[in-house]
Amino acid sequence: MKKIGIIFGGANSEHEVSCNSARSVASNLDPAQYEAMLLGIDRGGRWHRVESVDALADATDGTRFPDLDDIDVVFPVLHGRFGEDGTVQGLLELAGVPYVGCGVLASALAMDKLLAQRVLEASGIPTIPTHGVTADTVREAAEFAASVGFPLFVKPNRAGSSVGVSRVSSEDELTTALELALSHDTIALMQRAVEGDEVDLGVLQQPDGELIVGAPLRVLTADSTVFFDYTAKYTAGGAELEVPAQIPVDVAAQLVELAKLAFMILGCEGLARVDFFVGADGAITLNEVNTLPGLTAFSQYPRMWAAVGVTYPELLGRLIDRAAVAFAA
């Protein structure tokens, strides 16, 4: 029986999302094949071996580095900085332990939305016009906003789960939105609002290296939300997820090819969720690539695979098998 080290928590704003993902992963591992070993990172960055996800909140002391000696494969269920950005992946590389998901470079690159966009754009993939500002260059924001017009979105460069994201409809709202984004990161992104449906695709790398794509998922936000924000993502009834998305066959085929291409261009490994906007005219724009998509009960990635007959336990098993093969290569 393989011992699977589930790393969760983290010293960032997505700590709770990670904990919820860890609960789902731990409860869906096939008990006949795997034993879950919970490795929690508290909000201060200390590591703890715990018996349950909930026990992390009350854990004391902890260590600066994790105990990985009896772990066969690590499943890093971490979202956001200091987990999804290549830092933990680098630690695991140094420790020589197989792990699920993307490596150091792909994780760091995809986490930096501005850099990832530049790389994808240079490869011919349509992306959203974006401008990055810091506390020192924030005065440039009004000029960019005037050039692209309202509405636009302001978000932290290196964060996920829509934390710190604002939809800005006028110049009066811009300063507050930038302050919020910059409270989560040193770079804030300003992006023109793209008209169209959000359609997401899950890419899975088989143990033999083949890339396959699950059912497309279309996000239908509830009337009470302006966009697919944190509440809509992680609250029951916050948004309707249409799986499979009811989109034209030719558009779906284009999305599959672009999702695979983005996966390969960024050097991803194991899994990724690639998010697009599809306009009424069929125009496709890539929004972002998530190298460790949410794995909670409400998350898109497991639902994309369930829609094509891949159960959650089977999905986790494939990811673990791929991690072992990739490490041995």
C-alpha positions in Angstrom: 0.0 0.0 0.0 1.4 3.4 -1.0 1.7 6.1 1.5 0.4 9.4 0.0 1.6 12.6 1.7 -1.2 15.2 1.2 0.3 18.6 1.7 -2.3 21.3 2.5 -2.9 24.6 4.2 -0.3 27.2 3.5 0.7 30.6 4.6 -1.5 32.5 2.1 -5.0 33.8 1.5 -6.1 30.4 0.0 -5.4 28.4 3.2 -9.1 27.5 3.7 -9.6 26.5 0.1 -6.6 24.2 0.4 -7.9 22.6 3.5 -11.2 21.9 1.8 -9.4 20.4 -1.2 -7.4 18.2 1.2 -10.5 16.9 2.8 -11.9 15.9 -0.6 -8.6 14.2 -1.7 -8.1 12.3 1.5 -11.7 11.0 1.5 -11.6 9.9 -2.1 -8.3 8.0 -2.2 -8.9 4.3 -2.7 -8.3 2.8 0.8 -7.3 -0.5 -0.8 -4.4 1.1 -2.5 -3.4 4.2 -0.6 -2.9 5.4 2.9 -3.3 9.2 3.4 -0.6 10.9 5.4 -1.6 14.5 6.2 1.1 17.2 6.1 -0.3 20.5 7.1 1.3 23.9 6.7 -0.1 26.4 9.2 -0.7 30.1 8.5 2.8 30.9 9.8 4.5 28.5 7.5 5.3 25.7 10.0 4.8 22.1 9.1 2.8 19.6 11.1 1.9 15.9 10.8 -1.7 15.7 11.7 -4.4 13.1 12.0 -7.1 15.2 10.4 -7.3 18.4 8.3 -9.3 20.1 11.1 -6.5 19.3 13.6 -4.1 21.7 11.8 -6.0 24.8 13.2 -5.0 23.8 16.8 -1.5 22.4 16.0 1.4 24.0 17.9 5.1 24.3 17.4 5.7 22.5 14.1 8.9 22.3 12.1 10.6 24.4 9.5 10.7 21.5 7.0 8.4 18.5 6.5 9.2 14.9 7.5 9.0 13.0 4.2 11.0 9.8 5.1 8.0 7.4 4.9 6.2 9.0 2.0 6.0 7.2 -1.4 4.3 10.0 -3.4 3.4 13.5 -2.3 0.1 15.1 -3.4 0.5 18.9 -2.9 -3.1 20.1 -2.5 -1.9 23.7 -2.2 -3.3 26.8 -3.9 -1.7 30.2 -4.3 1.7 31.5 -3.3 4.1 29.3 -1.3 2.6 26.2 -2.6 1.4 26.4 -6.2 4.2 28.7 -7.3 7.1 26.2 -7.4 8.4 26.8 -3.9 7.1 23.5 -2.4 7.9 21.7 -5.7 11.5 22.8 -5.4 11.7 21.5 -1.9 10.3 18.1 -3.0 12.8 18.0 -5.9 15.6 18.5 -3.4 14.2 15.8 -1.2 14.0 13.4 -4.1 10.3 12.6 -3.5 7.8 12.0 -6.4 4.9 14.4 -6.4 1.7 15.1 -8.3 1.5 18.0 -10.7 3.7 20.6 -12.4 7.4 21.1 -11.7 9.2 24.2 -10.4 9.3 26.2 -13.6 5.8 25.6 -14.9 4.3 26.2 -11.4 6.2 29.5 -11.0 5.4 30.6 -14.5 1.7 29.8 -14.4 1.4 31.5 -11.0 2.8 34.7 -12.4 -0.2 35.6 -14.6 1.6 38.5 -16.4 4.6 36.4 -17.4 2.5 33.4 -18.4 0.4 35.7 -20.6 3.4 37.0 -22.4 4.7 33.5 -23.1 1.3 32.3 -24.3 0.8 35.4 -26.4 4.2 35.0 -28.1 3.1 31.4 -29.0 0.1 32.7 -30.8 -2.6 31.9 -28.2 -5.1 34.8 -27.9 -4.9 36.4 -24.4 -6.5 39.3 -22.6 -4.9 42.8 -23.0 -3.3 43.3 -19.6 -1.3 46.0 -17.8 0.7 45.4 -14.6 1.2 48.1 -12.0 3.1 48.3 -8.7 2.8 50.8 -5.8 5.5 52.9 -7.6 3.8 52.8 -11.0 0.1 53.0 -10.0 -0.2 56.4 -11.5 -0.2 54.7 -14.9 -3.4 52.9 -14.1 -5.7 55.7 -15.2 -4.0 56.0 -18.6 -4.4 52.2 -19.3 -8.0 52.3 -18.1 -8.8 55.1 -20.5 -7.1 53.3 -23.4 -9.2 50.0 -22.9 -12.3 51.5 -21.4 -14.6 50.2 -18.6 -15.5 47.7 -17.3 -12.2 46.1 -16.5 -10.9 43.7 -13.9 -8.2 44.4 -11.3 -6.5 41.4 -9.7 -3.3 40.4 -7.8 -0.8 39.0 -10.2 0.0 35.9 -8.1 -3.2 34.8 -6.4 -6.1 32.5 -7.2 -9.7 31.7 -6.2 -10.6 35.3 -7.2 -9.1 36.6 -3.9 -8.5 40.3 -4.2 -10.3 40.6 -7.6 -12.6 43.5 -8.4 -14.8 44.4 -11.3 -14.3 48.1 -12.0 -17.0 50.0 -13.8 -15.7 53.6 -13.4 -12.5 55.6 -12.6 -13.9 56.3 -9.2 -13.7 52.6 -8.3 -10.2 52.1 -9.7 -8.1 53.3 -6.7 -9.9 51.1 -4.2 -9.6 48.1 -6.5 -5.9 48.6 -6.9 -5.3 49.0 -3.2 -7.1 45.7 -2.6 -5.1 43.9 -5.3 -1.8 45.3 -4.1 -2.6 44.2 -0.5 -2.3 40.6 -1.8 0.7 41.0 -4.1 3.3 43.5 -5.2 1.9 43.6 -8.8 -1.7 44.3 -9.7 -3.1 43.4 -13.1 -5.6 45.5 -15.0 -7.5 43.6 -17.7 -10.1 44.6 -20.1 -13.4 42.8 -19.4 -14.0 40.2 -22.1 -17.6 39.7 -23.1 -18.5 36.0 -23.4 -19.0 32.8 -21.4 -16.3 31.4 -19.2 -15.5 27.9 -20.4 -12.9 25.8 -18.6 -11.1 22.7 -19.6 -9.3 20.1 -17.5 -6.1 18.6 -18.9 -4.9 15.3 -17.5 -1.6 13.6 -18.4 -1.9 9.9 -18.5 0.8 7.7 -17.0 2.2 7.1 -20.5 2.4 10.9 -21.1 -0.7 11.2 -23.4 -2.7 14.4 -22.8 -6.4 14.0 -22.6 -9.1 16.7 -21.9 -12.3 16.3 -19.8 -15.7 17.6 -20.6 -15.8 21.4 -21.1 -17.4 23.3 -18.3 -19.3 26.6 -18.6 -19.8 28.9 -15.7 -23.2 30.4 -15.2 -23.0 32.8 -12.3 -25.9 33.4 -10.1 -27.9 36.6 -10.5 -26.6 38.0 -7.3 -23.0 37.9 -8.4 -21.3 40.1 -10.9 -18.5 37.6 -11.8 -17.3 34.2 -10.7 -15.9 35.4 -7.4 -14.7 33.6 -4.3 -18.2 33.2 -2.8 -19.6 31.8 -6.1 -16.7 29.3 -6.4 -16.9 27.9 -2.9 -20.5 28.2 -1.8 -23.2 25.8 -2.7 -25.6 27.5 -5.1 -23.1 30.3 -5.8 -22.9 29.5 -9.5 -24.3 26.9 -11.8 -21.7 24.8 -13.6 -22.9 23.4 -16.9 -21.0 20.2 -17.6 -20.6 19.3 -20.4 -20.9 22.9 -21.7 -23.5 23.4 -24.4 -21.2 24.9 -27.0 -20.7 24.3 -30.7 -18.7 21.2 -31.6 -16.1 23.2 -33.6 -15.6 25.7 -30.7 -15.1 22.8 -28.3 -12.5 21.2 -30.6 -10.6 24.5 -30.8 -10.7 24.8 -27.0 -9.3 21.3 -26.6 -6.4 22.0 -28.9 -5.6 25.4 -27.3 -5.8 23.8 -23.8 -3.3 21.1 -24.8 -1.0 23.7 -26.5 -1.0 26.0 -23.4 -0.2 23.0 -21.2 2.8 22.1 -23.4 4.0 25.7 -23.9 4.2 26.3 -20.1 5.8 22.9 -19.6 3.0 21.6 -17.3 3.0 18.1 -15.9 0.2 15.9 -14.6 -2.8 18.2 -14.5 -4.0 21.8 -15.2 -7.2 23.6 -15.7 -7.2 26.0 -18.6 -9.8 28.8 -18.4 -11.1 30.6 -21.5 -13.7 33.1 -22.5 -15.9 32.4 -25.6 -17.6 35.3 -27.2 -21.0 35.2 -28.9 -19.2 35.1 -32.2 -17.1 32.1 -31.2 -14.0 34.2 -30.6 -11.8 32.5 -28.0 -9.6 34.2 -25.4 -7.4 32.4 -22.9 -7.8 33.7 -19.4 -5.3 31.7 -17.3 -3.8 28.3 -16.6 -4.1 26.8 -13.1 -1.5 24.2 -12.3 -3.2 23.1 -9.1 -6.9 23.6 -9.6 -9.3 23.4 -6.8 -10.3 19.9 -5.7 -13.1 20.7 -3.2 -16.6 19.2 -3.5 -17.6 22.3 -5.5 -14.6 22.5 -7.7 -14.7 22.3 -11.5 -11.8 19.9 -12.2 -13.3 16.7 -10.6 -16.7 17.5 -12.2 -15.2 17.8 -15.7 -13.9 14.2 -15.4 -16.9 12.8 -13.7 -18.9 14.0 -16.8 -16.8 11.7 -19.0 -17.0 8.7 -16.7 -13.8 9.2 -14.7 -14.6 8.9 -11.0 -12.8 11.0 -8.4 -10.9 8.1 -6.9 -9.9 7.0 -10.4 -8.7 10.5 -11.2 -6.6 10.7 -8.1 -5.1 7.2 -8.9 -4.1 8.3 -12.4 -2.4 11.5 -11.1 -0.5 9.4 -8.5 0.5 6.9 -11.1 1.7 9.6 -13.5 3.8 11.2 -10.6 5.6 7.9 -10.0 6.3 7.4 -13.7 7.5 11.0 -14.3 9.9 10.8 -11.2 11.4 7.6 -12.5 12.0 8.9 -16.0 
